[in-house]
């Protein structure tokens, strides 16, 4: 198995606040994969391909869609003689595109506790749509229900969601179900599909 929990966690940790240097985590991870592939092509040492795959795992676990880095990722997988489906199980790593509208956002939020929440469900739906439409870059957390796990600086509630808004995309992450959704403002006749 190629997945190494410690290595992937270390890569994600190294990305903390890296966007203060002018590049996003997404861009840095794609460039890292390209650099590692290039080193492999020059030296032939398979460890560089493994490290590239760890970077791809970190990329996917941070909620970025595979397709954004597909060219580089496929090059690494080709050198390994593997397919994306073999290395990155679709049920865990691949996201779904969802049209940005009130009904879809409400459905993604699911059961919402009327007393224990970050904000009322209608407010959460409106807030998510506004942040995406206004391209308010950042990470936003929405939650409802009781706290099920707490550390000094983080809390996981029964229903915890993270919204990542960047200039060119918006990703909605259902933390409890470990599912990612790319929220798009597609035409009405477009259908939801895999990313």
N, C-alpha and C positions, 0 to 999 in steps of 0.2 A: 504494500500500500504506500502511496506517495505522500499521503497527508501526515504532517508532523505538527501536532497541536502546539508545541512549545515554539517551534520556528515561526509558524503562522501568527501566533500571538505576539511574538517579538517584532515581527514586521509591522503589525497593526499598531503596536505601542510606539515604534519608531516614527510613525506618521503623525503622532499627536502634535497638533498645532503647526504642522509643516506648511500649511497654507499661508502663514505669515511671511514666507519667503517668495510669494508670488505665484506658486504653482499649486494646483489642487492635489489631493491624495491620489485621485484617479489618474492624473497626468503622470505623476511621479511613479506610480506602480506600473503603468504601461511602459514608460521609458526604462524602468528597471528590468522588466521582462525582456525588452528589446536588447538591452545591454548584456544581460546574462546569456541570451541566445547567441549574440555576436561573439562573446568570449568562448562559448561552446564551439561555434563554427571555426574559430581560429585554433583552439587547443584540443578539442575533441574529448574533454573530460565531462562525463555524464553528470557530475555533481552540479554543474551549472544549469543543466536542464531541470534537475530536481529543485534547485533554488528558484528557478523561474516559475515552476509549478506552485511552490509555496507562496510566491508573490501573487500568482493568479488566485489561489485560494483566499488570500487576504483581501484582494480586490473584490472578489465575489461576496465575501462575508461582510464587507463594508457596504454592500448594497448596490454596487455598480453593475450595470448590465454587461453581460459577456460580449454582446455585439459591439460595444464601443472599443474594445481591444481585440476583437476577433482575429484580425490579420496577424498580429504578433502572437496571440495565444495559439492559433492554428499552426503557425510555423514551429513553435516549441513542440506541440503535440505531434506534428509530422515527423520531427527528428526522433521522437520517442516511439513512433509507430502506434500511437493510440488515438482514440477519438475523444472528443469533449465529453460525450455521454459516459464513456468508461471511467474517466478521471473525475468528472464533476457530476454527480448524480442530479438529474434534472429536478427531482422533487425537492432537493435542498438548495441548489444554487441558481436555478434559472427562474427568472421573474415573469410576471405577466403584465402586459400593457392594459391599463384601465383608463377609459375616457373620464376626464375630469368633469364631474357634475355632482350635484347634491346627493342624488340617489346612490350612485356608486360609492361615494365617500362614506355615506351613512352605512351602507352594507359592509364596507371594509372595517368600520369601527365595531360592528356587531353589537352584542348585548352591552348596554351602558348602564352602570349603576347610577341611580338618580340622586343618591346622597354622597357617595364617595367617588369624586372625580376631579380632574384638573379644571374642567369647565363643563357646562351643560353640553349635551351632544350637539344641539343645533349650533351653538357657538363654536364648537370644535370643527364642525363641517364647514361653516362659514370662514373660520380662521385659516383652515387648510387651503381652501380654494383661493382666498385673498392672497395668502403668502406666495402661492404658486403663480397666480396671474400677475402679481406685482413684482415677481422675481426677487423676493426678499431672501437673499442668500443666507443660509445658516442651517443649523440643526434644531429641530423643535420636538419636544416630547409631549404626548397626550396620554392620559391614563384614566382608568376607572377601576373601581373595586378596591379591596383591601390590599395592603402591601404584603407580598408573599416572600420577599427576600430583600434585606437591607445591608448595605455596607456603609462605611463612613461617608462616602460621597455619592453613592448611587442607590436607587430603590427600584425594585421590579414589582409592579402591581399585577393584579389578576389579568388586566388587559392593558398592555403597554405598547405604545406605537411611537416610532421615530420618523419624522419627516425630514428629508435632506433636500434642500432647495439650492440648486446651482443655476447659473445663467442659462445653461442649455438643457437642463433636465430636472425632474422632481421625482424622488424615490420615496415610497412609503413602505416602512418596514414594520411588520407585525412581529414584535420581538417574541411574544409567547409562543407563536406558531412557527417562528423562523421562516416567514414568507415575505418576499419582496414584490412590490408592485411599482411599475413606472407609470406615473400619472401624466397623461397627455391631453392636449386640447385638440384632438383630432376632429375631422369633419364628422357630421352626424351619421353618414353612411359607412364609415369605417367600423370594423368589428374589433372587439378586444382580441388580442392574440398574445402569443409568447413573445418576449423581447427579442 
